[in-house]
Amino acid sequence: MEGLKLVDSLHGNQSGKPLIRLSSSILASRASFLKPAKCSLSFTTGCREFVGVRGRVPTQVFPSGWLYKNSNSRGSWEKEFIIRNASAPTQPISKELVKDKSKESLVSGNSIRRRFLEFYASRGHKVLPSASLVPEDPTVLLTIAGMLQFKPIFLGKEPRQVACATTAQRCIRTNDVENVGQTSRHHTFFEMLGNFSFGDYFKREAIIWAWELTTKEFELPPERLWVSVFKDDDEAFSIWHNEVGVPVERIKRMGEDDNFWTSGVTGPCGPCSEIYYDFLPERGYSDVYNKKEDGSLEPLKQKNIDTGLGLERMARILQKVPNNYETDLIYPIIEKAEELALVSYAEADDRVKTYLKVIGDHMRAVVFLISDGVVPSNIGRGYVVRRLIRRVVRTGRLLGINGDGKGNPEGAFLPELADKVIELSTEIDPDIKTRAPRILEELKREELRFVQTLERGEKLLEQLLTSALLSASENGSKPCLSGKDAFLLYDTFGFPVEITTEVAEERGVCIDMNAFDIEMENQRRQSQAAHSVVKLAVENASELTESIPDTEFLGYDTLSAKATVKGLLVSGNSVTQVSEGSDVEILLNRTPFYAESGGQIGDHGFLYVSEAEKECKAIVEVKDVQKSLGNIFVHKGTIKEGAIEVGNEVEAMVDAKLRQRAKVHHTATHLLQAALKQVIGHETSQAGSLVAFDRLRFDFNFHRPLPDHEIIEVEGLINKWIGDATNLQTKVMPLNDAKEAGAIAMFGEKYGEQVRVVEVPGVSMELCGGTHVSNTSEIRGFKIVSEQGIASGIRRIEAVAGDAFIDYINVRDNYMKHLCSTLKVKAEKVTDRVENLLEELRMARNEVSAVRAKAAVFKAATIAGKALALGTSKRIKVLVENMDDVDTDSLRGAAEHLMDTLQDPVAVVLGSCPGEGRVSLIAAFSPGVVGLGIHAGKFIGPIAKLCGGGGGGKPNFAQAGGREPENLSMALEKARTELVAALSEKAG
């Protein structure tokens, strides 16, 4: 699903007209899939249609990626839409931009966004906020499309809350990262302006509204708009031509490669229609589109529509600039980069312009990713943000930005650029300013860390070039750096291949670019597989949505309730009855059981099925409760007695003791977050949590470990609040009211219009659907068990409270009593006693080491006479011996003793087996031997490989190890043979 898309031609191998694709869209059905879906219709520039396996339906076309609703199809319009702050002034990038101020404000990026949302709000669409860049959907790494937050509705897993909606969704795509700056349209971060119909209106309205938005609201000249439709979509073709009035010659039929949208190998898919803007109408009508072949299609029964328009691409057209980067959405960031690099974009060559575009694009991406709680790391989402940050840093260095760009060579320049991004982004995300301190600190830390990596990369490049030159000299070949090594420098150390090439050429070394390109393609293929597909396959269980309503949750007010069994699942298959001993998943119409969410695990307990005479017919032990198919609670358990069947009335009873433990830990988690903000700073924020019966776990964004005094301070605050015996207040209110009141929302969480707010007055206020104590005194006590880093910029605290706190204290007290008994001291003297024992142990170890070293030297003295004398003068001595079980330090001392005893020129190689499965090797060569061209580090490495290891070192001294002691004798014999041969030849 690509929104407003710029293309130089429809196909890479054609030289067609420069066109910009205005939008993309999807039509979807709420019907469930009982088998993999076949293909049917969908749209880009208008709408796409999700299709299934039943009857045939004509294709839909929704131009410019927007949805329409017929005002006659329903009652009065719903006039709800968001009015944001006044737009920032438009940057006058191009001389072609209109100078009239009123006109200029209408084409600013902020204005285009508002006009789009207001257009659809006035046609009955509910304006919804952008979802986080971190999606709930486990099939995708990041939010890559505007439709993603509505995927459960399209699949029929969740009921629609509104008939149609419109959003300005923040998106991240990294599958085309190498094209950023190279083309006029590729971005990693962009905004998708979308409108969605959930079974409300369909293609006719969507097409008509899209055309109205494009030609009337945004005033694009109709004669410069082209339309593509799927090759079999006669209905869409007819609407475009007969109702909208697009000339036949500007409507082109195309095949699957261009006008067919898929979500994966199976699942919803369909044809699409697109609108293109013609930048060069004077070229006429030739060579614009290419027709493709395709097969038959089958649709789903109920049509939903998803359309999308790329804000950056529409801004390019309306602001009349050559590319997306010169719009007021990105160009001010480029201007800031110009200032830091002391260059001019207007006067720069293509290479420098590309560097500036990369910075402008990537800075938007990393700022919003960090704002949404993603921190740099080496895995998953963290790797995406780390990779983009490193591209900006190395690109800045290529532009000549030194340090912070303001005279401090030890400083960082990313925070300077991020300030500009944040300034431009208040209408995209009003909360971004409050997160600014954390964003700037994270960028500074990551940049300074990467600069050190770059410096290590420079040293590695020097080593690789030296090795390539040496190898070429020995083999008589042309020196060449392998493509794999060049890619290692690029991917791990951030070295652009052009810089590697320049440095290598200065040293007379070429680069295997074919191999480098293969490595790049492999990475790109993996990136596309990970980031570019929204999986929309529907499981068989979705058929349950038609017969089973959402579960009514009663657990805030009671721990027991009567309920009716609405469904039974065994191994994922629907059944009507389950007997004793079987594992089962039970769906009830109502329940007191809390289903796992918000970090809190699901309740445990029992379901009792009784006969009319009140005798127990069946008992089910519930060990977990999960949410599925929207808001249906799935009770997972085992039939302990009897049998249960659909329609049974049950008594559902939650384990009260375990529920209390969960409540205590959940409220303690809120207190922990409040205490951390007070002790280490309000910029820290939650990055994840676990609320279990036996402990709590809290992950938070922070850049350093907490010292003991801060941990003690955090614990002290929480235990004080517990002792204050404060009553909690819980209320349900509109989301905006909760945020205005100061309630903390978890990044990445999805909230409805009405939210539950849990407040500890004067301490904490959070949006939370979990269960909590009524009064802080119920927590009884709190203790931090551990604090550690789990990823770059992410810390984790594990703690206990309530009964788990008492258990923890009792266990630790028993340990202490046992320790006191063993050491025969009082508790307050344990530390002193342990320190004394450690000192005694250290002294004993030193004495043993000294004895071992003396023994090794003595043994070395006894074998000195075994040295071989080489050369005509018999001056060169060679000694290769096995020292049995001598440890590595003693082996080193023995080698040094032999060097002094035998005197220059001498070569000594010693080996030993200091422990089970361990081999140690030492090579010591005197200056006379090194002068003959024998290098200790290069000599010992191949010898160690025979023992299953490796090593190296300097020309005069090297150390190695291995894991195969049984091969030591063979390895030493090879060392002796090769040393004698090499030195005999040199001496001769």
Secondary structure, DSSP 8 states (H G I E B T S, - for coil): ---SEEESSSSTT-----EEE--EEEEE-----SS-------BSSS-BB---SSS-------GGG-----TTSSSS--------S--------STTS---HHHHHHTSHHHHHHHHHHHHHTTT-EE-----SS-S-TT-SS--STTGGGHHHHTTSS--SSSEEEEEEEEE--TTGGGTTTSSS--SEEEEEEEEESSS--HHHHHHHHHHIIIIIS---GGGEEEEEETT-HHHHHIIIIII---GGGEEEE-HHHHEEESSSSSSEEEB-EEEEES-GGGTTSS-------------SS-EEEEEEEHHHHHHHHHT-SSGGGSTTTHHHHHHHHHHHT--TTT--HHHHHHHHHHHHHHHHHHHHHHTT----SSHHHHHHHHHHHHHHHHHHHTT--TTSSS-TTS-SHHHHHHHHHHHTTTT-GGGGTTHHHHHHHHHHHHHHHHHHHHHHHHHHHHHHHHHHHHHHHHTS--EE-HHHHHHHHHHH---HHHHHHHHHHTT-EE-HHHHHHHHHHHHHHHHHHHS-------GGGGGGGT----EE-TTT-SEEEEEEEEEEETTEEESEEETT-EEEEEESEES---SBTTB----EEEEEE-TTS-EEEEEEEEEEEEETTTEEEEEEEEEEEEEETT-EEEEEE-HHHHHHHHHHHHHHHHHHHHHHHHH-TT--EEEEEE-SS-EEEEEE-SS---HHHHHHHHHHHHHHHHTT-B-EEEEEEHHHHHHTT-B--TT----SEEEEEEETTTEEEE--S---SBGGGG--EEEEEEEEEETTEEEEEEEETHHHHHHHHHHHHHHHHHHHHHTS-GGGHHHHHHHHHHHHHHHHHHHHHHHHHHHHHHHHHHGGG-EEESTT--EEEEEEE-TT--HHHHHHHHHHHHHHH-SSEEEEEEEEEETTEEEEEEEE-HHHHTTT--HHHHHHHHHHTTT-EEEE-SSEEEEEES-GGGHHHHHHHHHHHHHHHHHHHH-
